[in-house]
Amino acid sequence: MERERIDNIEVLEYVLFCIEGIAEKIGKNGGEVYRMLTENSDILNSYIVPVYDVLHTQGKDYIVEDILDVMRKRGLRV
């Protein structure tokens, strides 16, 4: 899968926030979650980054649960 470059610092901070929040929720480290979102799926580039404008205004619990729901729907075990 081709990875897009994230040039916006706010989006990058949001992505890191999402990865760490998911990692904390499912008991994995950030590297494992990053691989799940990039190597095992394309959720980072096809969902998390494109919906930044909408999701970053929500609370942490909502964001994490929303992304976990997408992960489950795309067949990832979380």
C-alpha positions as CSV (number, residue, x, y, z in Angstrom):
1,M,0.0,0.0,0.0
2,E,1.3,3.4,-0.8
3,R,1.5,5.8,2.1
4,E,0.7,9.4,1.9
5,R,2.9,12.0,3.6
6,I,1.3,14.0,6.4
7,D,2.5,17.5,6.0
8,N,0.2,19.2,8.5
9,I,1.5,19.2,12.1
10,E,-2.1,19.2,13.5
11,V,-3.0,16.2,11.5
12,L,0.2,14.4,12.6
13,E,-0.5,15.2,16.3
14,Y,-4.1,13.9,15.8
15,V,-2.8,10.7,14.2
16,L,-0.4,10.1,17.1
17,F,-3.2,10.9,19.6
18,C,-5.4,8.3,17.9
19,I,-2.7,5.6,17.8
20,E,-1.8,6.0,21.4
21,G,-5.5,6.1,22.5
22,I,-6.2,2.9,20.6
23,A,-3.1,1.3,22.0
24,E,-4.1,2.1,25.5
25,K,-7.6,0.9,25.0
26,I,-6.6,-2.5,23.5
27,G,-3.5,-3.1,25.5
28,K,-1.0,-3.0,22.7
29,N,1.9,-0.7,22.0
30,G,1.8,2.2,19.5
31,G,4.0,0.4,17.0
32,E,1.6,-2.6,16.9
33,V,-1.4,-0.3,16.4
34,Y,0.4,1.7,13.7
35,R,1.1,-1.6,11.8
36,M,-2.5,-2.6,12.2
37,L,-3.6,0.8,10.7
38,T,-1.1,0.8,7.8
39,E,0.3,-2.7,7.0
40,N,-2.7,-4.8,8.0
41,S,-5.2,-2.3,6.6
42,D,-5.2,1.2,5.1
43,I,-7.3,2.7,7.8
44,L,-4.8,5.5,8.6
45,N,-4.8,6.9,5.0
46,S,-8.3,5.9,4.0
47,Y,-10.2,6.9,7.2
48,I,-8.2,8.5,10.0
49,V,-6.5,11.2,8.0
50,P,-9.5,12.0,5.6
51,V,-11.9,12.4,8.5
52,Y,-9.6,14.6,10.6
53,D,-11.8,17.7,10.2
54,V,-14.8,15.9,11.7
55,L,-13.2,13.6,14.3
56,H,-10.7,15.9,15.9
57,T,-13.5,18.0,17.3
58,Q,-14.8,15.0,19.3
59,G,-13.7,13.6,22.7
60,K,-11.0,10.9,23.1
61,D,-13.4,8.1,23.9
62,Y,-15.6,8.8,20.9
63,I,-12.6,9.0,18.5
64,V,-11.1,5.8,19.9
65,E,-14.4,3.8,19.8
66,D,-15.1,5.1,16.3
67,I,-11.8,4.0,14.9
68,L,-12.0,0.6,16.7
69,D,-15.4,0.1,15.1
70,V,-13.9,0.8,11.7
71,M,-11.1,-1.6,12.5
72,R,-13.5,-4.4,13.4
73,K,-15.7,-3.7,10.3
74,R,-12.5,-4.1,8.2
75,G,-11.7,-7.5,9.8
76,L,-9.0,-6.5,12.3
77,R,-9.0,-8.3,15.6
78,V,-9.0,-5.6,18.3
